[in-house]
Amino acid sequence: MLKVYNVFLVFGEGLIAVVLFMQKKINNTFLSLKLGDITKETADAIVNAANHTLLGGGGVDGAIHKAGGTQILNECIEIRKRQGGCKTGDAVITTAGRLNARFVIHTVGPKWQGGSFNEDELLASAYKTSLRLAYDNKVETIAFPSISTGAYKFPVARAAEIALKTAAGFLQEYDFKEVRFVLFTDEVLEEYYRTIAGLKD
Ligand code: AR6
């Protein structure tokens, strides 16, 4: 069952902010959606929408490295030395520097090229390998951004369906406390909301 919470925050001068938060229970795991900046989240693992170099970039990647500090980049450089970066659809793990997390999981989503270059499968793989890596590291709460829907231009509705269905499928077999999607804009949150509302119980 999908639960939608409206949290009303009332400030001085009568200013009211409405915070939307949605949650669906899948077996033992809460699958939740919220609007926000992922670098401000508290979770065991925060997922980064990285690129194959693992050396940082713009969007979430830039924000995570900026907020988390150089320790994350140094660990990424070590991983590059060992395995030469990260393939599309794959993921690697580092500690989380100054973020309120134990780990950052860096995954590489596909660039949208029209839909006939395996983009759907590669995006699903980015979520699956991240969840698997998290599970193997005893992560209980994990926060995802909407991978590939910024600089990589994956259509948001299609990405939301892949993200939520892949997570829901994984949760049929594996338990976490919470898998959280932290979405940066109202438009992206709305697409995820539409999709989660359509997921079968
Ligand atoms: N918290 C949550 N979501 C965010 C944040 C944030 N702080 N900042 C942006 N988003 P993108 P991609 C949203 O471009 O499409 C980088 O340069 C954003 O609105 O970060 O996978 C990497 O180095 C969008 O919905 O990732 C790669 O080169 C979503 O996060 C490339 O971009 C993903 O946008 C990866 O592109």
Boltz pocket constraint, residues with backbone or C-beta under 6 A from the ligand:
constraints:
  - pocket:
      binder: B
      contacts: [[A, 36], [A, 37], [A, 38], [A, 39], [A, 49], [A, 50], [A, 51], [A, 56], [A, 57], [A, 58], [A, 59], [A, 60], [A, 61], [A, 62], [A, 63], [A, 109], [A, 145], [A, 146], [A, 147], [A, 148], [A, 149], [A, 150], [A, 151], [A, 152], [A, 153], [A, 154], [A, 182], [A, 183], [A, 184], [A, 185], [A, 188]]
      max_distance: 6.0
